[in-house]
Amino acid sequence: MSDPATEVTVLDRHECRACGYVYEPTKGSSKVSAGTAFTDLPKKWRCPVCGAPSSQFINIGSQENPSGFEENKGFGLGVNTLTAEQKNLLIFGALALGFLFFMSLYGLS
């Protein structure tokens, strides 16, 4: 069973690594009709902006999914992989602990 977040679909956009041009299958490009998937482009197709070959393009996903979200989950000291409940527990637990430390300062006198 494949992960739907990493599954390649027909509507995936591809970005040129040389100039940043984004090929969108729903719009097509020069000499390519709308609705043509990137994998169905002719072998000799090149970037309409800089002329780079199609091998210089990377898949950036569909318009509906945030670009790079899955790749960035490994950053942030591991916090990006926590669930919402775990993040809430971490945040409010740290606030409660800080409040207890602050209140304990009154016991020093």
N, C-alpha and C positions, 0 to 999 in steps of 0.2 A: 504494500500500500504506500503510495507516494504522498508527500506532504503538499497540500494545496498551495502553500505559500511559496514553494520553490518550483512548482510545476510550470513548465513552459506552455503558454497558450498562444493562440493565433493572434490575439490582440496585444501581445507584448511589444513594447516600444524598444528600439535599439538606438544607442547613442554612439556617435563617432568619437573615438578617443583622440583624434587629431584636432578637430575643430569644435566639437560639442554639438553638432547638428543631431537632432533627434528625428528618426524615421518613425512616423506614426502610421500603422497599417490602415486606420480608419480614414486617413486623409490621403495616403499615397504620397507620391513625389513627382518630380518632373519625369515624364514618359512612363510612369507607373500608375495604374488606375487605383482608386480608393478601394480598400478591402483586400489588398494583396498582402499576405503575410510576409515577414522578412525572409523566412525560409524558402518562400516561393519566388523570390526575386531572381532575375537572370544572373548567371555566374559572372558575367562581365559588368554587372551593375556597380557603380561607384557613387561615392558621396556627392550630391549635387553642389555642395559648397566648396569642398577642398579637393575632391577627386580621389579620396582614399578608397581602397578596395573594401568590400563588405567584410573581410576578415578583421578589419580594424574597428568593427562595431561591437559593443557589449550590450547584453540584454539588461534593460533597466526595469522590466516588468510592465504591467498594464497601468493605465491612467488611474485606476481606482485604488491601487495599492501604493503605499508610500515607498519611495525609492530608497533602497539601502537599509531598510528597517531590520531585516534578518541579519545582515552583515554586522550591524552595530550593536547587536545584543551582547557581544563578548566584551564590550568596553564598560567603563563605569564601576570598577571594583566588584563586578559581579552583581550589582544592584539591578541592572537591566533585565536580568532573567527572573527576578522575583515576581510573584503574583501581586495583585493589588492589595490583598489582605496582608501579605507579608510586609509590603512596603508601609502600610498603615501601622502595623505592629511595631516596626522599626522606628518610624517617625515619632509616634505618640509615646512609645516606650522610652525613647531617648528624652523626650520633653518631660515626662513624668520623673525620670531619674534625675534630670537637671534640676527640676523643681524641688525634689527631695534633698539634693545636695545643697541647694540654696537655703532651704528651710533649716537644714542642720547647722548652718552658720550661726543661727540665733542661740544654739545650745552651747556655744563656746564661751559665752560671758558668764 
